[in-house]
Amino acid sequence: MTGSWDAPGSRDAPGPWDAPGPSDAPGSQDAPGPRDAPGSWDEDGPPHPLALRRTGRSEQEPDRLPEVRELEALGWEPAPEELAWVFLPYVWPPADRTWIPDRSTHWAVDTRLDGHGHVTGVEATPLAEAELHDLDRETEELLDALTLPHRPPGRLWLLRPVGPYPAVGAVLDHLRSVARERGVEFRASPELLSLTRAELATLTDSGPP
């Protein structure tokens, strides 16, 4: 889905206050937690400091938010949207996860075609609150089935790679590979949750190669 860019002059317009600092400013969410902790959504933790530079609703989709782009430049990656990984930020090592307020807009795109299959028009409209609630409800139902607490609302999660892997995607590829080897189906299930929790603990302890 495609959303429009924020109009010039909005809080998203580049300015001297938006320039990334020389290093990733630490926040309390970066403090390491116990390696054997069962997991948490960091319910009372603050967002990453970079998120405090902007407020108000943006017309950008989540991955186009300026604060997301800035965090990506510092080594953070948006948590995967696949429902199989619905629990991932909950079990990810606390020192390598963070969140920012979700001030994005989710868009529905309506594409019109003529009788020959040619595109005659495209219209994008923001998803209604009821539609957003339906998306949240599907996530909540999966977490209920895993006996995990619901995610705090209004957050976008970002992760950093752990162990010897250079990117979060490489960590996820490793987890999928281990799941295949052990006959664990790739879907949100207690088995995948348990495997992921154990493998992340091993990777966090292993450090660089």
Disulfide bonds with the S-S distance in Angstrom:
none
